[in-house]
């Protein structure tokens, strides 16, 4: 399921968040599935339980999972279609990424190729 890479520049909790999101997006973890407890996941990843607790908190705050004290954590149901405001926020984030790419000397075609590669990897995993 999840893999922690100590060479990765992302904080460990962010790796847990990203790993769970990727597993949900790929269909490896389905809506309604109960996630391992904080202790169980921390033990299986050989990381501090506080790290997993922070990741679960972040995922809960963004609606990716539902956490109930004493009952566990599970994957929330897929969100409804995004509304106009959510689409606008996504568009703004994408624009910022394009600005970042421009400042790194990466042109639009390269960004489009990178995005297509990422989409293909997600679909094949």
Chimera marker file (.cmm) of the C-alpha trace (Angstrom):
<marker_set name="trace">
<marker id="1" x="0.000" y="0.000" z="0.000" r="1" g="1" b="0" radius="0.5"/>
<marker id="2" x="2.139" y="2.876" z="1.244" r="1" g="1" b="0" radius="0.5"/>
<marker id="3" x="5.872" y="3.272" z="0.991" r="1" g="1" b="0" radius="0.5"/>
<marker id="4" x="7.934" y="5.798" z="2.909" r="1" g="1" b="0" radius="0.5"/>
<marker id="5" x="11.051" y="7.078" z="1.165" r="1" g="1" b="0" radius="0.5"/>
<marker id="6" x="13.560" y="8.593" z="3.576" r="1" g="1" b="0" radius="0.5"/>
<marker id="7" x="15.369" y="10.179" z="0.610" r="1" g="1" b="0" radius="0.5"/>
<marker id="8" x="12.197" y="12.050" z="-0.411" r="1" g="1" b="0" radius="0.5"/>
<marker id="9" x="12.269" y="15.767" z="0.389" r="1" g="1" b="0" radius="0.5"/>
<marker id="10" x="8.596" y="15.728" z="1.432" r="1" g="1" b="0" radius="0.5"/>
<marker id="11" x="7.842" y="15.392" z="5.143" r="1" g="1" b="0" radius="0.5"/>
<marker id="12" x="6.826" y="11.888" z="6.197" r="1" g="1" b="0" radius="0.5"/>
<marker id="13" x="3.240" y="12.907" z="7.004" r="1" g="1" b="0" radius="0.5"/>
<marker id="14" x="2.928" y="14.382" z="3.493" r="1" g="1" b="0" radius="0.5"/>
<marker id="15" x="4.156" y="11.119" z="1.987" r="1" g="1" b="0" radius="0.5"/>
<marker id="16" x="1.418" y="9.311" z="3.932" r="1" g="1" b="0" radius="0.5"/>
<marker id="17" x="-1.201" y="11.831" z="2.755" r="1" g="1" b="0" radius="0.5"/>
<marker id="18" x="-0.036" y="11.605" z="-0.868" r="1" g="1" b="0" radius="0.5"/>
<marker id="19" x="0.159" y="7.808" z="-0.724" r="1" g="1" b="0" radius="0.5"/>
<marker id="20" x="-3.376" y="7.451" z="0.588" r="1" g="1" b="0" radius="0.5"/>
<marker id="21" x="-4.715" y="9.950" z="-1.963" r="1" g="1" b="0" radius="0.5"/>
<marker id="22" x="-2.946" y="8.103" z="-4.784" r="1" g="1" b="0" radius="0.5"/>
<marker id="23" x="-4.306" y="4.737" z="-3.608" r="1" g="1" b="0" radius="0.5"/>
<marker id="24" x="-7.830" y="6.165" z="-3.528" r="1" g="1" b="0" radius="0.5"/>
<marker id="25" x="-7.453" y="7.805" z="-6.947" r="1" g="1" b="0" radius="0.5"/>
<marker id="26" x="-6.174" y="4.556" z="-8.485" r="1" g="1" b="0" radius="0.5"/>
<marker id="27" x="-9.004" y="2.555" z="-6.936" r="1" g="1" b="0" radius="0.5"/>
<marker id="28" x="-6.714" y="0.494" z="-4.701" r="1" g="1" b="0" radius="0.5"/>
<marker id="29" x="-8.640" y="1.860" z="-1.721" r="1" g="1" b="0" radius="0.5"/>
<marker id="30" x="-12.382" y="2.145" z="-2.261" r="1" g="1" b="0" radius="0.5"/>
<marker id="31" x="-14.846" y="4.523" z="-0.589" r="1" g="1" b="0" radius="0.5"/>
<marker id="32" x="-16.089" y="3.175" z="2.720" r="1" g="1" b="0" radius="0.5"/>
<marker id="33" x="-12.988" y="1.075" z="3.357" r="1" g="1" b="0" radius="0.5"/>
<marker id="34" x="-11.745" y="1.300" z="6.930" r="1" g="1" b="0" radius="0.5"/>
<marker id="35" x="-8.126" y="2.415" z="7.118" r="1" g="1" b="0" radius="0.5"/>
<marker id="36" x="-5.623" y="0.892" z="9.520" r="1" g="1" b="0" radius="0.5"/>
<marker id="37" x="-5.503" y="2.487" z="12.944" r="1" g="1" b="0" radius="0.5"/>
<marker id="38" x="-2.888" y="5.167" z="13.527" r="1" g="1" b="0" radius="0.5"/>
<marker id="39" x="-0.781" y="2.698" z="15.522" r="1" g="1" b="0" radius="0.5"/>
<marker id="40" x="-1.113" y="-0.090" z="12.966" r="1" g="1" b="0" radius="0.5"/>
<marker id="41" x="-0.120" y="2.099" z="10.041" r="1" g="1" b="0" radius="0.5"/>
<marker id="42" x="2.721" y="3.720" z="11.969" r="1" g="1" b="0" radius="0.5"/>
<marker id="43" x="4.043" y="0.302" z="12.916" r="1" g="1" b="0" radius="0.5"/>
<marker id="44" x="3.792" y="-1.070" z="9.366" r="1" g="1" b="0" radius="0.5"/>
<marker id="45" x="5.628" y="1.997" z="7.996" r="1" g="1" b="0" radius="0.5"/>
<marker id="46" x="8.109" y="2.150" z="10.902" r="1" g="1" b="0" radius="0.5"/>
<marker id="47" x="7.269" y="5.772" z="11.637" r="1" g="1" b="0" radius="0.5"/>
<marker id="48" x="6.018" y="7.697" z="14.655" r="1" g="1" b="0" radius="0.5"/>
<marker id="49" x="2.265" y="7.407" z="15.329" r="1" g="1" b="0" radius="0.5"/>
<marker id="50" x="2.095" y="11.216" z="15.599" r="1" g="1" b="0" radius="0.5"/>
<marker id="51" x="3.147" y="11.387" z="11.944" r="1" g="1" b="0" radius="0.5"/>
<marker id="52" x="0.257" y="9.151" z="10.881" r="1" g="1" b="0" radius="0.5"/>
<marker id="53" x="-2.125" y="11.048" z="13.167" r="1" g="1" b="0" radius="0.5"/>
<marker id="54" x="-1.147" y="14.307" z="11.457" r="1" g="1" b="0" radius="0.5"/>
<marker id="55" x="-1.668" y="12.753" z="8.015" r="1" g="1" b="0" radius="0.5"/>
<marker id="56" x="-5.094" y="11.430" z="9.035" r="1" g="1" b="0" radius="0.5"/>
<marker id="57" x="-5.987" y="14.869" z="10.434" r="1" g="1" b="0" radius="0.5"/>
<marker id="58" x="-5.031" y="16.538" z="7.138" r="1" g="1" b="0" radius="0.5"/>
<marker id="59" x="-6.982" y="13.972" z="5.129" r="1" g="1" b="0" radius="0.5"/>
<marker id="60" x="-9.977" y="14.384" z="7.420" r="1" g="1" b="0" radius="0.5"/>
<marker id="61" x="-9.837" y="18.187" z="7.174" r="1" g="1" b="0" radius="0.5"/>
<marker id="62" x="-9.905" y="18.012" z="3.377" r="1" g="1" b="0" radius="0.5"/>
<marker id="63" x="-12.724" y="15.458" z="3.322" r="1" g="1" b="0" radius="0.5"/>
<marker id="64" x="-10.695" y="12.618" z="1.826" r="1" g="1" b="0" radius="0.5"/>
<marker id="65" x="-11.319" y="10.434" z="4.862" r="1" g="1" b="0" radius="0.5"/>
<marker id="66" x="-13.711" y="10.493" z="7.791" r="1" g="1" b="0" radius="0.5"/>
<marker id="67" x="-12.260" y="10.089" z="11.273" r="1" g="1" b="0" radius="0.5"/>
<marker id="68" x="-14.423" y="9.331" z="14.284" r="1" g="1" b="0" radius="0.5"/>
<marker id="69" x="-12.805" y="9.141" z="17.697" r="1" g="1" b="0" radius="0.5"/>
<marker id="70" x="-12.968" y="5.560" z="18.928" r="1" g="1" b="0" radius="0.5"/>
<marker id="71" x="-14.482" y="4.286" z="15.674" r="1" g="1" b="0" radius="0.5"/>
<marker id="72" x="-11.576" y="4.627" z="13.258" r="1" g="1" b="0" radius="0.5"/>
<marker id="73" x="-10.981" y="6.227" z="9.904" r="1" g="1" b="0" radius="0.5"/>
<marker id="74" x="-12.455" y="5.329" z="6.555" r="1" g="1" b="0" radius="0.5"/>
<marker id="75" x="-12.398" y="6.648" z="3.016" r="1" g="1" b="0" radius="0.5"/>
<marker id="76" x="-15.204" y="9.095" z="2.391" r="1" g="1" b="0" radius="0.5"/>
<marker id="77" x="-17.594" y="8.733" z="-0.489" r="1" g="1" b="0" radius="0.5"/>
<marker id="78" x="-16.527" y="10.415" z="-3.729" r="1" g="1" b="0" radius="0.5"/>
<marker id="79" x="-17.347" y="14.088" z="-3.762" r="1" g="1" b="0" radius="0.5"/>
<marker id="80" x="-20.143" y="15.395" z="-5.939" r="1" g="1" b="0" radius="0.5"/>
<marker id="81" x="-19.291" y="17.158" z="-9.151" r="1" g="1" b="0" radius="0.5"/>
<marker id="82" x="-17.150" y="20.226" z="-8.428" r="1" g="1" b="0" radius="0.5"/>
<marker id="83" x="-18.955" y="23.528" z="-8.313" r="1" g="1" b="0" radius="0.5"/>
<marker id="84" x="-17.884" y="26.661" z="-10.180" r="1" g="1" b="0" radius="0.5"/>
<marker id="85" x="-15.850" y="27.997" z="-7.250" r="1" g="1" b="0" radius="0.5"/>
<marker id="86" x="-13.910" y="24.742" z="-6.868" r="1" g="1" b="0" radius="0.5"/>
<marker id="87" x="-13.181" y="24.685" z="-10.585" r="1" g="1" b="0" radius="0.5"/>
<marker id="88" x="-11.979" y="28.272" z="-10.422" r="1" g="1" b="0" radius="0.5"/>
<marker id="89" x="-9.681" y="27.460" z="-7.487" r="1" g="1" b="0" radius="0.5"/>
<marker id="90" x="-8.230" y="24.537" z="-9.419" r="1" g="1" b="0" radius="0.5"/>
<marker id="91" x="-7.726" y="26.746" z="-12.458" r="1" g="1" b="0" radius="0.5"/>
<marker id="92" x="-5.862" y="29.297" z="-10.324" r="1" g="1" b="0" radius="0.5"/>
<marker id="93" x="-3.605" y="26.584" z="-8.872" r="1" g="1" b="0" radius="0.5"/>
<marker id="94" x="-2.865" y="25.304" z="-12.367" r="1" g="1" b="0" radius="0.5"/>
<marker id="95" x="-2.017" y="28.839" z="-13.479" r="1" g="1" b="0" radius="0.5"/>
<marker id="96" x="0.426" y="29.175" z="-10.577" r="1" g="1" b="0" radius="0.5"/>
<marker id="97" x="2.045" y="25.884" z="-11.603" r="1" g="1" b="0" radius="0.5"/>
<marker id="98" x="2.413" y="27.148" z="-15.170" r="1" g="1" b="0" radius="0.5"/>
<marker id="99" x="3.984" y="30.346" z="-13.848" r="1" g="1" b="0" radius="0.5"/>
<marker id="100" x="6.415" y="28.247" z="-11.795" r="1" g="1" b="0" radius="0.5"/>
<marker id="101" x="7.247" y="26.145" z="-14.859" r="1" g="1" b="0" radius="0.5"/>
<marker id="102" x="7.853" y="29.291" z="-16.915" r="1" g="1" b="0" radius="0.5"/>
<marker id="103" x="10.298" y="30.594" z="-14.310" r="1" g="1" b="0" radius="0.5"/>
<marker id="104" x="12.122" y="27.265" z="-14.452" r="1" g="1" b="0" radius="0.5"/>
<marker id="105" x="12.434" y="27.562" z="-18.223" r="1" g="1" b="0" radius="0.5"/>
<marker id="106" x="9.864" y="24.852" z="-18.957" r="1" g="1" b="0" radius="0.5"/>
<marker id="107" x="7.593" y="25.671" z="-21.886" r="1" g="1" b="0" radius="0.5"/>
<marker id="108" x="3.897" y="24.827" z="-22.253" r="1" g="1" b="0" radius="0.5"/>
<marker id="109" x="4.527" y="21.804" z="-24.493" r="1" g="1" b="0" radius="0.5"/>
<marker id="110" x="6.880" y="20.286" z="-21.924" r="1" g="1" b="0" radius="0.5"/>
<marker id="111" x="4.310" y="20.862" z="-19.189" r="1" g="1" b="0" radius="0.5"/>
<marker id="112" x="1.606" y="19.240" z="-21.337" r="1" g="1" b="0" radius="0.5"/>
<marker id="113" x="3.866" y="16.217" z="-21.967" r="1" g="1" b="0" radius="0.5"/>
<marker id="114" x="4.653" y="15.927" z="-18.260" r="1" g="1" b="0" radius="0.5"/>
<marker id="115" x="0.962" y="16.105" z="-17.387" r="1" g="1" b="0" radius="0.5"/>
<marker id="116" x="0.109" y="13.470" z="-19.998" r="1" g="1" b="0" radius="0.5"/>
<marker id="117" x="2.843" y="11.194" z="-18.578" r="1" g="1" b="0" radius="0.5"/>
<marker id="118" x="1.530" y="11.640" z="-15.046" r="1" g="1" b="0" radius="0.5"/>
<marker id="119" x="-2.028" y="10.867" z="-16.149" r="1" g="1" b="0" radius="0.5"/>
<marker id="120" x="-0.826" y="7.769" z="-18.011" r="1" g="1" b="0" radius="0.5"/>
<marker id="121" x="1.134" y="6.576" z="-14.948" r="1" g="1" b="0" radius="0.5"/>
<marker id="122" x="-1.901" y="7.054" z="-12.701" r="1" g="1" b="0" radius="0.5"/>
<marker id="123" x="-4.142" y="5.168" z="-15.129" r="1" g="1" b="0" radius="0.5"/>
<marker id="124" x="-1.709" y="2.264" z="-15.429" r="1" g="1" b="0" radius="0.5"/>
<marker id="125" x="-0.990" y="1.897" z="-11.708" r="1" g="1" b="0" radius="0.5"/>
<link id1="1" id2="2" r="1" g="1" b="0" radius="0.2"/>
<link id1="2" id2="3" r="1" g="1" b="0" radius="0.2"/>
<link id1="3" id2="4" r="1" g="1" b="0" radius="0.2"/>
<link id1="4" id2="5" r="1" g="1" b="0" radius="0.2"/>
<link id1="5" id2="6" r="1" g="1" b="0" radius="0.2"/>
<link id1="6" id2="7" r="1" g="1" b="0" radius="0.2"/>
<link id1="7" id2="8" r="1" g="1" b="0" radius="0.2"/>
<link id1="8" id2="9" r="1" g="1" b="0" radius="0.2"/>
<link id1="9" id2="10" r="1" g="1" b="0" radius="0.2"/>
<link id1="10" id2="11" r="1" g="1" b="0" radius="0.2"/>
<link id1="11" id2="12" r="1" g="1" b="0" radius="0.2"/>
<link id1="12" id2="13" r="1" g="1" b="0" radius="0.2"/>
<link id1="13" id2="14" r="1" g="1" b="0" radius="0.2"/>
<link id1="14" id2="15" r="1" g="1" b="0" radius="0.2"/>
<link id1="15" id2="16" r="1" g="1" b="0" radius="0.2"/>
<link id1="16" id2="17" r="1" g="1" b="0" radius="0.2"/>
<link id1="17" id2="18" r="1" g="1" b="0" radius="0.2"/>
<link id1="18" id2="19" r="1" g="1" b="0" radius="0.2"/>
<link id1="19" id2="20" r="1" g="1" b="0" radius="0.2"/>
<link id1="20" id2="21" r="1" g="1" b="0" radius="0.2"/>
<link id1="21" id2="22" r="1" g="1" b="0" radius="0.2"/>
<link id1="22" id2="23" r="1" g="1" b="0" radius="0.2"/>
<link id1="23" id2="24" r="1" g="1" b="0" radius="0.2"/>
<link id1="24" id2="25" r="1" g="1" b="0" radius="0.2"/>
<link id1="25" id2="26" r="1" g="1" b="0" radius="0.2"/>
<link id1="26" id2="27" r="1" g="1" b="0" radius="0.2"/>
<link id1="27" id2="28" r="1" g="1" b="0" radius="0.2"/>
<link id1="28" id2="29" r="1" g="1" b="0" radius="0.2"/>
<link id1="29" id2="30" r="1" g="1" b="0" radius="0.2"/>
<link id1="30" id2="31" r="1" g="1" b="0" radius="0.2"/>
<link id1="31" id2="32" r="1" g="1" b="0" radius="0.2"/>
<link id1="32" id2="33" r="1" g="1" b="0" radius="0.2"/>
<link id1="33" id2="34" r="1" g="1" b="0" radius="0.2"/>
<link id1="34" id2="35" r="1" g="1" b="0" radius="0.2"/>
<link id1="35" id2="36" r="1" g="1" b="0" radius="0.2"/>
<link id1="36" id2="37" r="1" g="1" b="0" radius="0.2"/>
<link id1="37" id2="38" r="1" g="1" b="0" radius="0.2"/>
<link id1="38" id2="39" r="1" g="1" b="0" radius="0.2"/>
<link id1="39" id2="40" r="1" g="1" b="0" radius="0.2"/>
<link id1="40" id2="41" r="1" g="1" b="0" radius="0.2"/>
<link id1="41" id2="42" r="1" g="1" b="0" radius="0.2"/>
<link id1="42" id2="43" r="1" g="1" b="0" radius="0.2"/>
<link id1="43" id2="44" r="1" g="1" b="0" radius="0.2"/>
<link id1="44" id2="45" r="1" g="1" b="0" radius="0.2"/>
<link id1="45" id2="46" r="1" g="1" b="0" radius="0.2"/>
<link id1="46" id2="47" r="1" g="1" b="0" radius="0.2"/>
<link id1="47" id2="48" r="1" g="1" b="0" radius="0.2"/>
<link id1="48" id2="49" r="1" g="1" b="0" radius="0.2"/>
<link id1="49" id2="50" r="1" g="1" b="0" radius="0.2"/>
<link id1="50" id2="51" r="1" g="1" b="0" radius="0.2"/>
<link id1="51" id2="52" r="1" g="1" b="0" radius="0.2"/>
<link id1="52" id2="53" r="1" g="1" b="0" radius="0.2"/>
<link id1="53" id2="54" r="1" g="1" b="0" radius="0.2"/>
<link id1="54" id2="55" r="1" g="1" b="0" radius="0.2"/>
<link id1="55" id2="56" r="1" g="1" b="0" radius="0.2"/>
<link id1="56" id2="57" r="1" g="1" b="0" radius="0.2"/>
<link id1="57" id2="58" r="1" g="1" b="0" radius="0.2"/>
<link id1="58" id2="59" r="1" g="1" b="0" radius="0.2"/>
<link id1="59" id2="60" r="1" g="1" b="0" radius="0.2"/>
<link id1="60" id2="61" r="1" g="1" b="0" radius="0.2"/>
<link id1="61" id2="62" r="1" g="1" b="0" radius="0.2"/>
<link id1="62" id2="63" r="1" g="1" b="0" radius="0.2"/>
<link id1="63" id2="64" r="1" g="1" b="0" radius="0.2"/>
<link id1="64" id2="65" r="1" g="1" b="0" radius="0.2"/>
<link id1="65" id2="66" r="1" g="1" b="0" radius="0.2"/>
<link id1="66" id2="67" r="1" g="1" b="0" radius="0.2"/>
<link id1="67" id2="68" r="1" g="1" b="0" radius="0.2"/>
<link id1="68" id2="69" r="1" g="1" b="0" radius="0.2"/>
<link id1="69" id2="70" r="1" g="1" b="0" radius="0.2"/>
<link id1="70" id2="71" r="1" g="1" b="0" radius="0.2"/>
<link id1="71" id2="72" r="1" g="1" b="0" radius="0.2"/>
<link id1="72" id2="73" r="1" g="1" b="0" radius="0.2"/>
<link id1="73" id2="74" r="1" g="1" b="0" radius="0.2"/>
<link id1="74" id2="75" r="1" g="1" b="0" radius="0.2"/>
<link id1="75" id2="76" r="1" g="1" b="0" radius="0.2"/>
<link id1="76" id2="77" r="1" g="1" b="0" radius="0.2"/>
<link id1="77" id2="78" r="1" g="1" b="0" radius="0.2"/>
<link id1="78" id2="79" r="1" g="1" b="0" radius="0.2"/>
<link id1="79" id2="80" r="1" g="1" b="0" radius="0.2"/>
<link id1="80" id2="81" r="1" g="1" b="0" radius="0.2"/>
<link id1="81" id2="82" r="1" g="1" b="0" radius="0.2"/>
<link id1="82" id2="83" r="1" g="1" b="0" radius="0.2"/>
<link id1="83" id2="84" r="1" g="1" b="0" radius="0.2"/>
<link id1="84" id2="85" r="1" g="1" b="0" radius="0.2"/>
<link id1="85" id2="86" r="1" g="1" b="0" radius="0.2"/>
<link id1="86" id2="87" r="1" g="1" b="0" radius="0.2"/>
<link id1="87" id2="88" r="1" g="1" b="0" radius="0.2"/>
<link id1="88" id2="89" r="1" g="1" b="0" radius="0.2"/>
<link id1="89" id2="90" r="1" g="1" b="0" radius="0.2"/>
<link id1="90" id2="91" r="1" g="1" b="0" radius="0.2"/>
<link id1="91" id2="92" r="1" g="1" b="0" radius="0.2"/>
<link id1="92" id2="93" r="1" g="1" b="0" radius="0.2"/>
<link id1="93" id2="94" r="1" g="1" b="0" radius="0.2"/>
<link id1="94" id2="95" r="1" g="1" b="0" radius="0.2"/>
<link id1="95" id2="96" r="1" g="1" b="0" radius="0.2"/>
<link id1="96" id2="97" r="1" g="1" b="0" radius="0.2"/>
<link id1="97" id2="98" r="1" g="1" b="0" radius="0.2"/>
<link id1="98" id2="99" r="1" g="1" b="0" radius="0.2"/>
<link id1="99" id2="100" r="1" g="1" b="0" radius="0.2"/>
<link id1="100" id2="101" r="1" g="1" b="0" radius="0.2"/>
<link id1="101" id2="102" r="1" g="1" b="0" radius="0.2"/>
<link id1="102" id2="103" r="1" g="1" b="0" radius="0.2"/>
<link id1="103" id2="104" r="1" g="1" b="0" radius="0.2"/>
<link id1="104" id2="105" r="1" g="1" b="0" radius="0.2"/>
<link id1="105" id2="106" r="1" g="1" b="0" radius="0.2"/>
<link id1="106" id2="107" r="1" g="1" b="0" radius="0.2"/>
<link id1="107" id2="108" r="1" g="1" b="0" radius="0.2"/>
<link id1="108" id2="109" r="1" g="1" b="0" radius="0.2"/>
<link id1="109" id2="110" r="1" g="1" b="0" radius="0.2"/>
<link id1="110" id2="111" r="1" g="1" b="0" radius="0.2"/>
<link id1="111" id2="112" r="1" g="1" b="0" radius="0.2"/>
<link id1="112" id2="113" r="1" g="1" b="0" radius="0.2"/>
<link id1="113" id2="114" r="1" g="1" b="0" radius="0.2"/>
<link id1="114" id2="115" r="1" g="1" b="0" radius="0.2"/>
<link id1="115" id2="116" r="1" g="1" b="0" radius="0.2"/>
<link id1="116" id2="117" r="1" g="1" b="0" radius="0.2"/>
<link id1="117" id2="118" r="1" g="1" b="0" radius="0.2"/>
<link id1="118" id2="119" r="1" g="1" b="0" radius="0.2"/>
<link id1="119" id2="120" r="1" g="1" b="0" radius="0.2"/>
<link id1="120" id2="121" r="1" g="1" b="0" radius="0.2"/>
<link id1="121" id2="122" r="1" g="1" b="0" radius="0.2"/>
<link id1="122" id2="123" r="1" g="1" b="0" radius="0.2"/>
<link id1="123" id2="124" r="1" g="1" b="0" radius="0.2"/>
<link id1="124" id2="125" r="1" g="1" b="0" radius="0.2"/>
</marker_set>
